[in-house]
Amino acid sequence: MDSSARLFNRERTLHQILGEGFVADVMLWRRRNVTVGILFVTLAAWVVFERSGYTLLSLLASVFLLLFVILFLWAKAAAILNRPPPPLPNLQLPEEMVNEVAACVRSRVNTLLSVSHDIAMGRDPKLFFKVAASLCVISVIGGCTDFLTLGYTTLVIVLTVPAIYEKYEDHIDRYSIMGYMEFRRLYARLDAECFSKIRKWILEKRKLN
């Protein structure tokens, strides 16, 4: 399909825009088992937290308590019956991995702080209005639903909308461009019949004052 007939005149495919990696494969259902597994696990987590009354802290505490009790009884029974103990590996985090994660987190936090400082000092008005608008939208959405439901809904959208768009890309792009062109024609007509007259009236009022 010609780039001029695509949304935003893009030349790359959706898979390329998403990075062509594991995340792109999951979002576009090219690793179907992983995508279905993520949706199933998140749905189960939503049901557990939303319907059972559990909180994240209470659920983690209950799971770890059950796990430690099972392992403790297994180890004691194995010692009494001369059986091998639970096959628990001696896991340790490599120092290099910890340093890389810490450096990455430090870099991202410093970037966020630098951008926040520029916004607070009024150095980037456009970014300020974008951030303010985004926070207002988040505030409105947060007042209508809880964080868990919002997170689950967002994940479902992320894992379904790109895949649907990729499957019906030609049709969606065609009708979207047609709708955009129709909107531009409507705006041009309103501008000629209404907006231009309003601007002219405002300018005349300013001249009289």
C-alpha positions as CSV (number, residue, x, y, z in Angstrom):
1,M,0.0,0.0,0.0
2,D,1.3,3.5,-0.9
3,S,2.5,5.6,2.0
4,S,0.3,8.5,0.9
5,A,-2.7,6.2,1.4
6,R,-1.7,5.4,5.0
7,L,-2.4,7.2,8.2
8,F,0.2,9.9,8.8
9,N,1.9,9.0,5.5
10,R,4.0,6.5,7.3
11,E,6.4,4.2,5.3
12,R,7.0,1.6,8.0
13,T,4.8,-1.2,9.0
14,L,3.1,-1.4,12.4
15,H,5.4,-4.2,13.4
16,Q,8.4,-2.0,12.6
17,I,7.0,1.0,14.5
18,L,6.5,-1.2,17.6
19,G,10.2,-2.2,17.5
20,E,10.1,-5.6,15.7
21,G,11.0,-7.3,18.9
22,F,9.3,-9.6,21.4
23,V,6.9,-6.9,22.6
24,A,5.8,-6.2,19.0
25,D,5.2,-9.9,18.4
26,V,3.1,-10.2,21.6
27,M,1.0,-7.1,20.8
28,L,0.4,-8.3,17.3
29,W,-0.4,-11.9,18.3
30,R,2.6,-13.4,16.5
31,R,3.3,-15.2,19.8
32,R,-0.3,-16.2,20.3
33,N,0.4,-18.5,23.3
34,V,2.2,-15.7,25.2
35,T,-0.5,-13.1,24.4
36,V,-3.4,-15.4,25.4
37,G,-1.4,-16.4,28.6
38,I,-1.0,-12.7,29.5
39,L,-4.7,-12.0,29.0
40,F,-5.7,-15.0,31.0
41,V,-3.4,-14.3,33.9
42,T,-4.4,-10.6,34.0
43,L,-8.1,-11.6,33.9
44,A,-7.6,-14.1,36.7
45,A,-5.7,-11.4,38.7
46,W,-8.5,-8.9,38.1
47,V,-11.2,-11.4,39.3
48,V,-9.1,-12.3,42.4
49,F,-8.6,-8.7,43.4
50,E,-11.9,-7.3,42.3
51,R,-14.3,-10.0,43.4
52,S,-12.6,-11.8,46.3
53,G,-11.7,-8.7,48.3
54,Y,-8.0,-9.6,48.4
55,T,-5.5,-6.8,48.2
56,L,-2.0,-7.2,46.6
57,L,-0.3,-7.3,50.0
58,S,-2.7,-9.8,51.6
59,L,-2.5,-12.1,48.5
60,L,1.3,-12.1,48.4
61,A,1.4,-12.7,52.1
62,S,-1.0,-15.7,51.8
63,V,0.9,-17.1,48.8
64,F,4.3,-16.9,50.5
65,L,2.9,-18.3,53.8
66,L,1.4,-21.3,51.9
67,L,4.7,-21.8,50.0
68,F,6.9,-21.6,53.1
69,V,4.6,-24.0,55.0
70,I,4.7,-26.6,52.1
71,L,8.5,-26.3,51.8
72,F,9.0,-26.5,55.6
73,L,6.9,-29.7,55.9
74,W,8.5,-31.2,52.9
75,A,12.0,-30.6,54.3
76,K,11.1,-32.0,57.7
77,A,9.3,-35.1,56.1
78,A,12.3,-35.7,53.9
79,A,14.7,-35.6,56.8
80,I,12.6,-38.1,58.7
81,L,12.0,-40.4,55.8
82,N,15.6,-40.1,54.5
83,R,14.4,-38.6,51.2
84,P,16.0,-35.8,49.2
85,P,15.0,-32.2,50.4
86,P,13.0,-29.8,48.2
87,P,15.0,-29.0,45.0
88,L,15.5,-25.4,45.7
89,P,18.3,-23.7,43.7
90,N,20.6,-21.3,45.4
91,L,19.6,-18.2,43.4
92,Q,21.7,-15.0,43.5
93,L,21.5,-11.8,41.5
94,P,24.7,-11.1,39.5
95,E,26.3,-7.9,40.4
96,E,26.5,-6.8,36.8
97,M,22.8,-7.2,36.4
98,V,22.1,-5.1,39.5
99,N,24.5,-2.4,38.3
100,E,22.9,-2.3,34.8
101,V,19.4,-2.0,36.2
102,A,20.4,0.6,38.7
103,A,22.1,2.6,36.0
104,C,19.1,2.4,33.7
105,V,16.7,3.5,36.5
106,R,19.1,6.3,37.5
107,S,19.2,7.6,33.8
108,R,15.4,7.5,33.4
109,V,14.8,9.2,36.8
110,N,17.3,11.9,36.0
111,T,15.6,12.5,32.6
112,L,12.2,12.7,34.2
113,L,13.5,15.1,36.9
114,S,15.2,17.3,34.2
115,V,12.0,17.5,32.1
116,S,10.0,18.2,35.3
117,H,12.4,21.0,36.2
118,D,12.0,22.5,32.7
119,I,8.2,22.4,32.9
120,A,8.2,23.9,36.4
121,M,10.5,26.8,35.3
122,G,8.3,27.5,32.2
123,R,11.0,26.7,29.7
124,D,8.7,24.5,27.5
125,P,5.2,25.8,27.4
126,K,4.0,23.3,24.8
127,L,5.2,20.3,27.0
128,F,3.6,22.0,30.0
129,F,0.2,22.1,28.3
130,K,0.6,18.5,27.1
131,V,1.4,17.2,30.5
132,A,-1.4,19.3,32.1
133,A,-3.9,17.9,29.6
134,S,-2.7,14.4,30.2
135,L,-2.9,14.7,34.0
136,C,-6.5,16.1,33.6
137,V,-7.5,13.2,31.5
138,I,-5.9,10.7,34.0
139,S,-7.7,12.5,36.8
140,V,-11.1,12.3,35.1
141,I,-10.6,8.6,34.2
142,G,-9.3,7.8,37.7
143,G,-12.5,9.3,39.2
144,C,-14.6,7.0,37.0
145,T,-12.8,3.7,37.8
146,D,-10.2,2.1,40.1
147,F,-6.5,1.6,39.2
148,L,-6.8,-2.2,38.8
149,T,-9.7,-2.0,36.4
150,L,-8.0,0.8,34.4
151,G,-4.8,-1.2,34.2
152,Y,-6.6,-4.4,33.0
153,T,-8.6,-2.4,30.5
154,T,-5.5,-0.7,29.2
155,L,-3.7,-4.0,28.8
156,V,-6.6,-5.5,26.9
157,I,-6.7,-2.5,24.6
158,V,-2.9,-2.7,24.0
159,L,-3.1,-6.4,23.2
160,T,-6.2,-6.2,20.9
161,V,-6.3,-2.8,19.1
162,P,-2.9,-3.0,17.3
163,A,-3.6,-6.6,16.2
164,I,-7.1,-5.6,14.8
165,Y,-5.6,-2.6,13.1
166,E,-2.8,-4.7,11.5
167,K,-5.4,-7.2,10.2
168,Y,-7.7,-4.6,8.7
169,E,-5.1,-1.9,8.1
170,D,-6.1,-1.1,4.5
171,H,-9.8,-0.7,5.3
172,I,-9.1,1.4,8.5
173,D,-6.6,3.7,6.7
174,R,-8.9,4.2,3.7
175,Y,-12.0,5.1,5.8
176,S,-9.9,7.2,8.3
177,I,-8.4,9.2,5.5
178,M,-11.8,9.7,3.9
179,G,-13.2,10.8,7.2
180,Y,-10.3,13.2,7.7
181,M,-10.8,14.7,4.2
182,E,-14.5,15.1,4.9
183,F,-13.7,16.8,8.2
184,R,-11.3,19.2,6.4
185,R,-14.0,20.1,3.8
186,L,-16.6,20.6,6.6
187,Y,-14.1,22.8,8.5
188,A,-13.3,24.8,5.4
189,R,-17.0,25.4,4.8
190,L,-17.6,26.4,8.4
191,D,-14.6,28.7,8.3
192,A,-15.9,30.4,5.2
193,E,-19.5,30.8,6.4
194,C,-19.0,31.3,10.2
195,F,-15.5,31.5,11.6
196,S,-14.2,34.1,9.2
197,K,-17.2,36.3,9.9
198,I,-16.5,36.0,13.7
199,R,-12.9,36.9,13.2
200,K,-13.9,39.9,11.0
201,W,-16.4,41.0,13.7
202,I,-13.7,40.8,16.4
203,L,-11.2,42.8,14.4
204,E,-13.8,45.5,13.7
205,K,-14.6,45.7,17.4
206,R,-10.9,46.1,18.2
207,K,-10.6,48.9,15.7
208,L,-13.6,50.7,17.1
209,N,-12.1,50.4,20.7
